């Protein structure tokens, strides 16, 4: 399946600022079953965009705008080819847990087995683990399926119920959240089982899901490492394995490693961010003026009282 993606983020400042420095992780990956055929990132005001690849293989674009400006628009456009994934077996056969433990004993997966910023043990997570009777079953694949199903049954998907920087306890306390919360909770629990697990940011094409619109196509899920299969994708928000409709952008320990945009600005101003994302099937992207769009999410911050370097994300 071929997809065209247009991801626009607009930052509006209450007062003109003197400088913006930012990096973006918006380019879809070219690995496993997908290939990013074309990608471009532009900014308004215009800037020279540079790029590098981080240790996890994510493509990172970065730029700076030194002149005074009252808004910043970041537009990413991509054309991606996704192939169908092979079927996952029902089990890994005898000795699967032993093979897994032998692989993780080398220390290669240390950072994906231990707590991270948004995926770490808490009392509420412990209570959920007890409720789920979290334990290794006779097979790792069976264990992951049981865990994913249990989370899906106990949590409600509710847009805007949490923020991008919400700790997992907010979702655990209310038993509701967004895809990011589902992913963080599952990552924390999977790691307690001794299975390496990582966060995946990307896009999801699901035109028939009444809960989401095409403009809300940003998504998050998890990948777990298993012997013989290596990385397999699991979407706890939908209680399903990932497929060719899941477009992978970046992987990391959790959201803190892979926000779509991260940067700072210099000035004394409040900032509101607006986001518009569209994913469609096709072979010829049709893009319009990036300054004209309907945002599906906005976030506002309180204005600082002194001139300083401020974070924006």
C-alpha contacts under 8 A as a table, 3 or more apart, distances in Angstrom:
res1	aa1	res2	aa2	distance
1	X	81	X	5.84
1	X	82	X	5.23
1	X	83	X	6.24
1	X	84	X	8.00
1	X	244	X	7.08
1	X	281	X	7.44
2	X	79	X	7.23
2	X	80	X	5.71
2	X	81	X	4.48
2	X	82	X	6.22
2	X	281	X	5.87
2	X	282	X	5.87
2	X	283	X	6.45
3	X	79	X	5.75
3	X	80	X	5.23
3	X	81	X	6.41
3	X	82	X	7.87
3	X	279	X	6.65
3	X	280	X	5.60
3	X	281	X	4.60
3	X	282	X	5.73
3	X	283	X	7.21
4	X	77	X	7.54
4	X	78	X	5.80
4	X	79	X	4.62
4	X	80	X	6.49
4	X	279	X	5.79
4	X	280	X	5.39
4	X	281	X	6.21
4	X	282	X	6.36
4	X	283	X	7.29
4	X	284	X	7.54
4	X	285	X	5.65
5	X	76	X	7.91
5	X	77	X	5.65
5	X	78	X	5.11
5	X	79	X	6.40
5	X	277	X	7.44
5	X	278	X	5.75
5	X	279	X	4.61
5	X	280	X	6.64
5	X	285	X	7.87
6	X	75	X	7.26
6	X	76	X	5.83
6	X	77	X	4.67
6	X	78	X	6.66
6	X	277	X	5.75
6	X	278	X	5.32
6	X	279	X	6.68
6	X	287	X	7.66
7	X	75	X	5.85
7	X	76	X	5.13
7	X	77	X	6.50
7	X	275	X	7.58
7	X	276	X	6.01
7	X	277	X	4.44
7	X	278	X	6.53
8	X	73	X	7.01
8	X	74	X	5.72
8	X	75	X	4.51
8	X	76	X	6.37
8	X	275	X	5.82
8	X	276	X	5.22
8	X	277	X	6.24
8	X	290	X	6.93
9	X	73	X	5.70
9	X	74	X	5.21
9	X	75	X	6.57
9	X	273	X	6.97
9	X	274	X	5.71
9	X	275	X	4.54
9	X	276	X	6.48
10	X	71	X	7.12
10	X	72	X	5.71
10	X	73	X	4.37
10	X	74	X	6.41
10	X	273	X	5.55
10	X	274	X	5.07
10	X	275	X	6.37
11	X	71	X	5.41
11	X	72	X	5.02
11	X	73	X	6.30
11	X	271	X	6.54
11	X	272	X	5.71
11	X	273	X	4.44
11	X	274	X	6.49
12	X	70	X	6.26
12	X	71	X	4.39
12	X	72	X	6.60
12	X	271	X	5.61
12	X	272	X	5.25
12	X	273	X	6.34
13	X	16	X	6.31
13	X	17	X	7.34
13	X	70	X	5.19
13	X	71	X	5.73
13	X	269	X	6.07
13	X	270	X	5.85
13	X	271	X	4.59
13	X	272	X	6.61
14	X	70	X	7.25
14	X	269	X	5.47
14	X	270	X	5.43
14	X	271	X	6.30
15	X	70	X	6.26
15	X	268	X	7.19
15	X	269	X	5.30
15	X	270	X	7.49
16	X	68	X	6.10
16	X	69	X	5.20
16	X	70	X	4.29
16	X	71	X	7.81
16	X	267	X	7.50
16	X	269	X	7.41
17	X	20	X	7.83
17	X	68	X	5.38
17	X	69	X	5.66
17	X	70	X	6.29
17	X	265	X	7.05
17	X	266	X	5.98
17	X	267	X	4.70
17	X	268	X	7.06
17	X	269	X	7.15
18	X	66	X	6.36
18	X	67	X	5.65
18	X	68	X	4.29
18	X	69	X	6.70
18	X	265	X	7.54
18	X	266	X	5.65
18	X	267	X	5.98
19	X	64	X	7.34
19	X	65	X	5.56
19	X	66	X	4.41
19	X	67	X	5.89
19	X	68	X	6.36
19	X	69	X	7.74
19	X	265	X	5.50
19	X	266	X	5.20
19	X	267	X	7.55
20	X	64	X	5.55
20	X	65	X	5.11
20	X	66	X	6.46
20	X	263	X	7.33
20	X	264	X	5.95
20	X	265	X	4.33
20	X	266	X	6.59
21	X	62	X	7.68
21	X	63	X	6.01
21	X	64	X	4.30
21	X	65	X	6.48
21	X	263	X	5.45
21	X	264	X	5.48
21	X	265	X	6.29
22	X	62	X	5.64
22	X	63	X	5.70
22	X	64	X	6.36
22	X	261	X	6.86
22	X	262	X	5.60
22	X	263	X	3.95
22	X	264	X	6.45
23	X	60	X	6.56
23	X	61	X	5.46
23	X	62	X	4.01
23	X	63	X	6.49
23	X	261	X	5.79
23	X	262	X	5.48
23	X	263	X	6.14
24	X	60	X	5.68
24	X	61	X	5.15
24	X	62	X	6.19
24	X	259	X	7.60
24	X	260	X	5.33
24	X	261	X	4.38
24	X	262	X	6.46
25	X	58	X	7.15
25	X	59	X	6.32
25	X	60	X	5.04
25	X	61	X	6.61
25	X	249	X	7.31
25	X	250	X	6.80
25	X	258	X	6.55
25	X	259	X	6.73
25	X	260	X	4.76
25	X	261	X	6.40
26	X	59	X	7.75
26	X	60	X	7.61
26	X	76	X	6.76
26	X	249	X	6.21
26	X	250	X	7.74
26	X	260	X	5.67
27	X	36	X	7.82
27	X	39	X	6.55
27	X	58	X	7.94
27	X	59	X	6.12
27	X	60	X	7.63
27	X	76	X	7.71
27	X	78	X	7.21
27	X	249	X	5.86
27	X	250	X	7.98
28	X	35	X	7.90
28	X	36	X	5.89
28	X	78	X	7.55
28	X	80	X	7.36
28	X	202	X	7.44
28	X	247	X	6.96
28	X	248	X	5.71
28	X	249	X	3.97
28	X	250	X	7.14
29	X	34	X	7.22
29	X	35	X	6.76
29	X	36	X	6.27
29	X	58	X	6.76
29	X	59	X	7.44
29	X	248	X	5.99
29	X	249	X	5.21
29	X	250	X	6.80
30	X	34	X	5.61
30	X	35	X	4.25
30	X	36	X	5.36
31	X	34	X	5.71
31	X	35	X	6.40
33	X	82	X	5.98
33	X	83	X	5.29
33	X	84	X	7.09
33	X	85	X	6.67
33	X	244	X	7.94
34	X	80	X	7.09
34	X	81	X	5.60
34	X	82	X	4.29
34	X	83	X	6.07
34	X	247	X	7.66
34	X	248	X	7.98
35	X	80	X	5.79
35	X	81	X	5.21
35	X	82	X	6.49
36	X	39	X	7.10
36	X	78	X	7.23
36	X	79	X	6.18
36	X	80	X	4.45
36	X	81	X	6.35
37	X	78	X	7.69
37	X	79	X	5.69
37	X	80	X	5.58
37	X	81	X	6.95
38	X	78	X	5.51
38	X	79	X	5.10
38	X	80	X	7.06
39	X	76	X	7.31
39	X	77	X	5.66
39	X	78	X	4.32
39	X	79	X	6.51
40	X	76	X	5.76
40	X	77	X	5.33
40	X	78	X	6.52
41	X	49	X	7.56
41	X	61	X	7.92
41	X	74	X	7.18
41	X	75	X	5.63
41	X	76	X	4.42
41	X	77	X	6.48
42	X	46	X	7.13
42	X	47	X	7.60
42	X	49	X	7.40
42	X	74	X	6.00
42	X	75	X	5.34
42	X	76	X	6.63
43	X	46	X	5.08
43	X	47	X	6.22
43	X	72	X	7.08
43	X	73	X	5.51
43	X	74	X	4.67
43	X	75	X	6.23
44	X	47	X	7.57
44	X	72	X	5.71
44	X	73	X	5.03
44	X	74	X	6.72
45	X	65	X	7.43
45	X	69	X	7.65
45	X	72	X	6.48
45	X	73	X	7.38
46	X	65	X	7.81
47	X	63	X	6.52
47	X	64	X	6.69
47	X	65	X	6.18
48	X	63	X	6.18
48	X	64	X	7.62
49	X	61	X	6.40
49	X	62	X	5.74
49	X	63	X	4.93
50	X	61	X	5.53
50	X	62	X	5.40
50	X	63	X	6.35
51	X	59	X	6.94
51	X	60	X	5.42
51	X	61	X	4.21
51	X	62	X	6.05
52	X	59	X	5.98
52	X	60	X	5.37
52	X	61	X	6.63
53	X	56	X	7.84
53	X	57	X	5.68
53	X	58	X	5.51
53	X	59	X	4.63
53	X	60	X	5.86
54	X	57	X	5.43
54	X	58	X	5.46
54	X	59	X	6.60
54	X	60	X	6.88
55	X	58	X	7.43
56	X	251	X	6.74
56	X	252	X	6.91
57	X	250	X	7.98
58	X	249	X	7.41
58	X	250	X	5.37
58	X	251	X	6.98
59	X	250	X	7.84
69	X	72	X	7.41
73	X	290	X	7.76
73	X	291	X	7.35
75	X	290	X	6.63
79	X	283	X	7.76
79	X	285	X	7.35
82	X	244	X	5.43
82	X	245	X	7.65
82	X	247	X	7.43
83	X	244	X	5.87
84	X	243	X	6.57
84	X	244	X	5.20
85	X	243	X	6.05
85	X	244	X	6.62
89	X	92	X	7.06
90	X	141	X	6.91
90	X	142	X	7.18
91	X	139	X	6.06
91	X	140	X	7.35
91	X	141	X	5.73
91	X	142	X	6.66
92	X	96	X	5.77
92	X	139	X	6.71
92	X	140	X	7.34
92	X	141	X	7.07
92	X	228	X	7.74
93	X	96	X	6.07
93	X	139	X	7.42
95	X	98	X	5.22
95	X	99	X	6.30
96	X	99	X	5.15
96	X	100	X	6.17
96	X	139	X	6.67
96	X	140	X	7.03
96	X	227	X	7.14
97	X	100	X	4.97
97	X	101	X	6.11
97	X	139	X	7.07
97	X	140	X	6.74
98	X	101	X	5.16
98	X	102	X	6.13
99	X	102	X	5.13
99	X	103	X	6.27
99	X	227	X	6.41
100	X	103	X	5.20
100	X	104	X	6.32
100	X	195	X	7.62
100	X	226	X	6.47
100	X	227	X	5.66
101	X	104	X	5.20
101	X	105	X	6.00
101	X	194	X	7.56
102	X	105	X	5.23
102	X	106	X	7.31
103	X	106	X	6.12
103	X	227	X	7.64
104	X	107	X	5.88
104	X	108	X	6.52
104	X	109	X	6.00
104	X	110	X	7.67
104	X	196	X	7.85
105	X	108	X	7.82
106	X	109	X	7.85
107	X	110	X	5.12
109	X	112	X	5.30
109	X	113	X	6.25
109	X	196	X	6.21
110	X	113	X	5.29
110	X	114	X	6.36
111	X	114	X	5.54
111	X	115	X	7.79
111	X	116	X	7.91
111	X	253	X	7.16
112	X	115	X	7.88
112	X	191	X	7.26
112	X	196	X	5.01
112	X	197	X	5.48
112	X	198	X	6.17
112	X	253	X	6.10
113	X	191	X	4.95
113	X	192	X	7.55
113	X	194	X	6.45
113	X	195	X	6.67
113	X	196	X	5.06
113	X	197	X	6.79
114	X	120	X	7.89
114	X	191	X	6.73
115	X	119	X	5.78
115	X	120	X	4.45
115	X	121	X	7.09
115	X	188	X	7.04
116	X	119	X	5.17
116	X	120	X	5.76
116	X	253	X	6.40
116	X	254	X	6.91
117	X	120	X	6.84
117	X	254	X	7.08
117	X	256	X	6.66
118	X	167	X	5.88
118	X	168	X	6.55
118	X	184	X	6.32
118	X	254	X	6.21
118	X	255	X	7.15
118	X	256	X	7.24
119	X	168	X	7.18
119	X	184	X	5.19
119	X	185	X	6.49
119	X	187	X	6.30
119	X	188	X	4.83
119	X	254	X	6.73
120	X	188	X	5.65
121	X	125	X	6.01
121	X	126	X	6.96
121	X	188	X	6.77
122	X	125	X	5.05
122	X	126	X	6.20
122	X	169	X	7.43
123	X	126	X	5.01
123	X	127	X	6.27
124	X	127	X	4.99
124	X	128	X	6.27
124	X	169	X	6.44
124	X	172	X	6.33
124	X	173	X	7.19
125	X	128	X	5.03
125	X	129	X	6.15
125	X	169	X	7.49
125	X	172	X	7.02
125	X	185	X	7.67
125	X	189	X	7.95
126	X	129	X	5.01
126	X	130	X	6.26
127	X	130	X	5.11
127	X	131	X	6.20
128	X	131	X	4.88
128	X	132	X	6.09
128	X	172	X	7.89
129	X	132	X	5.07
129	X	133	X	5.99
129	X	134	X	5.13
129	X	189	X	7.20
130	X	133	X	4.91
130	X	134	X	6.32
131	X	134	X	7.77
132	X	147	X	7.43
132	X	150	X	6.57
134	X	147	X	7.47
134	X	189	X	7.94
135	X	143	X	7.69
135	X	193	X	6.83
136	X	139	X	7.37
136	X	140	X	7.07
136	X	143	X	5.98
136	X	193	X	6.63
137	X	140	X	6.93
137	X	142	X	6.84
137	X	143	X	5.36
138	X	142	X	7.46
138	X	143	X	7.66
139	X	142	X	5.32
139	X	143	X	6.20
140	X	143	X	4.95
140	X	144	X	6.28
140	X	226	X	7.59
141	X	144	X	5.24
141	X	145	X	6.30
142	X	145	X	5.20
142	X	146	X	6.22
143	X	146	X	5.25
143	X	147	X	6.22
144	X	147	X	5.11
144	X	148	X	6.06
144	X	190	X	7.59
145	X	148	X	5.20
145	X	149	X	6.13
146	X	149	X	5.24
146	X	150	X	6.13
147	X	150	X	5.10
147	X	151	X	6.27
147	X	186	X	7.86
148	X	151	X	5.26
148	X	152	X	6.22
148	X	186	X	7.30
148	X	234	X	7.82
148	X	235	X	7.93
148	X	236	X	5.38
148	X	239	X	5.98
149	X	152	X	5.11
149	X	153	X	6.24
149	X	236	X	7.41
149	X	239	X	5.75
150	X	153	X	5.22
150	X	154	X	6.34
151	X	154	X	5.21
151	X	155	X	6.05
151	X	182	X	7.67
151	X	186	X	7.59
151	X	236	X	6.94
152	X	155	X	5.55
152	X	156	X	7.52
152	X	236	X	6.08
152	X	237	X	6.41
152	X	238	X	7.18
152	X	239	X	5.93
153	X	156	X	7.87
154	X	175	X	6.69
155	X	175	X	4.83
155	X	176	X	5.06
155	X	177	X	7.37
155	X	182	X	7.94
156	X	175	X	6.36
156	X	176	X	4.43
156	X	177	X	6.50
157	X	176	X	5.75
157	X	177	X	5.37
157	X	178	X	5.54
157	X	179	X	7.40
157	X	237	X	7.06
158	X	161	X	5.76
158	X	176	X	6.07
158	X	177	X	5.27
158	X	178	X	5.86
159	X	162	X	7.83
159	X	177	X	6.87
159	X	178	X	5.74
160	X	163	X	6.94
160	X	177	X	7.67
160	X	178	X	7.17
161	X	176	X	7.21
161	X	177	X	5.49
161	X	178	X	6.98
162	X	166	X	5.99
162	X	170	X	7.30
162	X	171	X	7.29
162	X	177	X	6.04
162	X	178	X	7.00
163	X	166	X	5.09
164	X	180	X	7.81
166	X	170	X	6.66
167	X	170	X	6.03
167	X	171	X	7.77
168	X	171	X	5.45
168	X	172	X	6.12
168	X	181	X	6.36
168	X	184	X	6.82
168	X	185	X	6.46
169	X	172	X	4.76
169	X	173	X	5.80
170	X	173	X	5.34
170	X	174	X	6.47
171	X	174	X	5.37
171	X	175	X	5.36
171	X	176	X	5.30
171	X	177	X	5.35
171	X	181	X	6.43
172	X	175	X	4.98
172	X	176	X	7.24
177	X	180	X	7.77
177	X	181	X	5.64
177	X	182	X	6.99
178	X	181	X	5.41
178	X	182	X	6.52
178	X	237	X	7.79
179	X	182	X	5.07
179	X	183	X	6.16
179	X	219	X	6.39
179	X	220	X	5.58
179	X	221	X	6.95
179	X	236	X	7.83
179	X	237	X	5.62
180	X	183	X	5.13
180	X	184	X	6.21
180	X	219	X	7.55
180	X	220	X	5.54
180	X	221	X	7.27
180	X	255	X	7.59
181	X	184	X	5.13
181	X	185	X	6.13
182	X	185	X	5.45
182	X	186	X	6.20
182	X	221	X	7.73
182	X	236	X	6.03
182	X	237	X	5.97
183	X	186	X	5.23
183	X	187	X	6.04
183	X	199	X	6.80
183	X	220	X	6.61
183	X	221	X	5.23
183	X	222	X	5.85
183	X	235	X	7.69
183	X	236	X	6.67
183	X	237	X	7.75
184	X	187	X	5.12
184	X	188	X	6.26
184	X	199	X	7.48
184	X	254	X	6.78
185	X	188	X	5.31
185	X	189	X	6.39
186	X	189	X	5.16
186	X	190	X	5.97
186	X	222	X	7.73
186	X	236	X	7.43
187	X	190	X	5.17
187	X	191	X	6.14
187	X	197	X	5.73
187	X	198	X	6.61
187	X	199	X	7.32
187	X	222	X	6.88
188	X	191	X	5.41
188	X	192	X	6.56
189	X	192	X	5.15
189	X	193	X	6.80
190	X	193	X	5.24
190	X	194	X	6.92
190	X	195	X	5.80
190	X	196	X	7.37
190	X	197	X	6.52
190	X	224	X	7.97
191	X	194	X	5.12
191	X	195	X	5.21
191	X	196	X	5.91
191	X	197	X	6.22
192	X	195	X	7.40
195	X	224	X	6.72
195	X	225	X	6.61
195	X	226	X	7.39
196	X	224	X	5.70
196	X	225	X	5.41
196	X	226	X	7.95
197	X	222	X	6.84
197	X	223	X	5.67
197	X	224	X	4.38
197	X	225	X	6.40
197	X	253	X	7.72
198	X	222	X	5.68
198	X	223	X	5.39
198	X	224	X	6.53
198	X	251	X	6.66
198	X	252	X	5.72
198	X	253	X	5.08
198	X	254	X	6.59
199	X	220	X	7.22
199	X	221	X	6.23
199	X	222	X	4.80
199	X	223	X	6.57
199	X	251	X	5.55
199	X	252	X	5.33
199	X	253	X	5.68
199	X	254	X	4.85
199	X	255	X	6.77
200	X	220	X	5.53
200	X	221	X	5.31
200	X	222	X	5.47
200	X	223	X	6.95
200	X	248	X	6.76
200	X	249	X	7.27
200	X	250	X	5.80
200	X	251	X	4.60
200	X	252	X	6.78
200	X	254	X	7.82
201	X	218	X	7.71
201	X	219	X	6.13
201	X	220	X	4.64
201	X	221	X	6.83
201	X	248	X	6.32
201	X	249	X	5.62
201	X	250	X	5.33
201	X	251	X	6.45
201	X	255	X	7.76
201	X	258	X	7.11
202	X	218	X	5.88
202	X	219	X	5.34
202	X	220	X	6.07
202	X	246	X	7.15
202	X	247	X	5.44
202	X	248	X	4.60
202	X	249	X	4.63
202	X	250	X	6.82
203	X	217	X	5.29
203	X	218	X	4.45
203	X	219	X	5.01
203	X	220	X	7.62
203	X	246	X	6.04
203	X	247	X	5.03
203	X	248	X	6.74
203	X	249	X	7.62
203	X	279	X	7.63
204	X	217	X	5.33
204	X	218	X	6.37
204	X	219	X	5.88
204	X	245	X	5.76
204	X	246	X	4.83
204	X	247	X	6.16
204	X	279	X	7.84
205	X	214	X	7.32
205	X	217	X	6.51
205	X	245	X	5.22
205	X	246	X	6.77
205	X	279	X	6.34
205	X	280	X	7.35
206	X	209	X	5.78
206	X	212	X	7.91
206	X	214	X	7.53
206	X	217	X	8.00
206	X	245	X	7.29
207	X	213	X	7.16
207	X	214	X	6.63
209	X	212	X	5.85
209	X	213	X	7.65
210	X	213	X	7.33
212	X	216	X	6.07
212	X	217	X	7.48
213	X	216	X	5.11
213	X	217	X	6.81
214	X	217	X	5.27
214	X	277	X	7.22
214	X	278	X	5.43
214	X	279	X	6.19
214	X	280	X	7.93
215	X	276	X	5.84
215	X	277	X	4.63
215	X	278	X	4.76
215	X	279	X	7.53
215	X	295	X	7.97
215	X	296	X	6.60
216	X	276	X	7.36
216	X	277	X	6.07
216	X	278	X	7.26
216	X	296	X	6.62
217	X	277	X	6.12
217	X	278	X	6.35
217	X	279	X	6.55
218	X	277	X	7.01
220	X	235	X	7.79
221	X	233	X	7.37
221	X	234	X	6.28
221	X	235	X	4.89
221	X	236	X	6.80
221	X	237	X	7.65
222	X	233	X	5.85
222	X	234	X	5.44
222	X	235	X	6.41
222	X	236	X	7.93
223	X	231	X	5.86
223	X	232	X	5.27
223	X	233	X	4.37
223	X	234	X	5.99
224	X	230	X	7.73
224	X	231	X	5.46
224	X	232	X	5.51
224	X	233	X	6.67
224	X	234	X	7.72
225	X	229	X	7.45
225	X	230	X	4.81
225	X	231	X	4.47
225	X	232	X	6.45
226	X	229	X	5.59
226	X	230	X	4.85
226	X	231	X	6.50
226	X	232	X	7.57
227	X	230	X	5.65
229	X	232	X	7.09
232	X	241	X	8.00
233	X	241	X	5.83
233	X	242	X	5.08
234	X	239	X	7.61
234	X	240	X	6.09
234	X	241	X	4.52
234	X	242	X	5.52
235	X	238	X	5.69
235	X	239	X	5.77
235	X	240	X	5.30
235	X	241	X	5.80
235	X	242	X	6.04
236	X	239	X	4.58
236	X	240	X	6.58
242	X	245	X	7.61
242	X	246	X	6.11
243	X	246	X	5.62
244	X	247	X	7.10
250	X	258	X	6.21
251	X	254	X	7.92
251	X	257	X	7.85
251	X	258	X	6.70
252	X	255	X	7.19
252	X	257	X	5.36
252	X	258	X	6.21
253	X	256	X	7.68
253	X	257	X	6.38
254	X	257	X	5.86
254	X	258	X	7.22
255	X	258	X	5.29
255	X	259	X	5.93
256	X	259	X	6.32
259	X	262	X	6.49
259	X	313	X	7.43
260	X	313	X	7.92
261	X	313	X	5.42
262	X	311	X	7.61
262	X	312	X	6.12
262	X	313	X	4.64
263	X	311	X	5.73
263	X	312	X	5.28
263	X	313	X	6.32
264	X	309	X	6.19
264	X	310	X	5.16
264	X	311	X	4.18
264	X	312	X	5.41
265	X	309	X	5.49
265	X	310	X	5.26
265	X	311	X	6.45
265	X	312	X	7.10
266	X	307	X	7.14
266	X	308	X	5.61
266	X	309	X	4.44
266	X	310	X	6.26
267	X	307	X	4.92
267	X	308	X	5.57
267	X	309	X	6.57
267	X	310	X	7.55
268	X	303	X	6.85
268	X	304	X	5.77
268	X	305	X	6.63
268	X	306	X	5.77
268	X	307	X	4.42
268	X	308	X	6.49
269	X	303	X	4.91
269	X	304	X	6.14
270	X	300	X	7.46
270	X	301	X	5.67
270	X	302	X	5.36
270	X	303	X	3.62
270	X	304	X	6.65
271	X	300	X	5.86
271	X	301	X	5.62
271	X	302	X	7.53
271	X	303	X	7.17
272	X	298	X	6.64
272	X	299	X	5.38
272	X	300	X	4.28
272	X	301	X	6.50
273	X	298	X	5.27
273	X	299	X	5.17
273	X	300	X	6.56
274	X	295	X	5.56
274	X	296	X	7.39
274	X	297	X	5.65
274	X	298	X	4.39
274	X	299	X	6.76
275	X	295	X	5.03
275	X	296	X	6.15
275	X	297	X	5.49
275	X	298	X	6.60
276	X	293	X	6.76
276	X	294	X	6.37
276	X	295	X	4.72
276	X	296	X	5.90
276	X	297	X	7.42
282	X	285	X	7.12
287	X	290	X	7.96
288	X	292	X	7.83
289	X	292	X	5.72
290	X	293	X	6.88
295	X	298	X	7.10
304	X	307	X	7.34
304	X	308	X	7.99
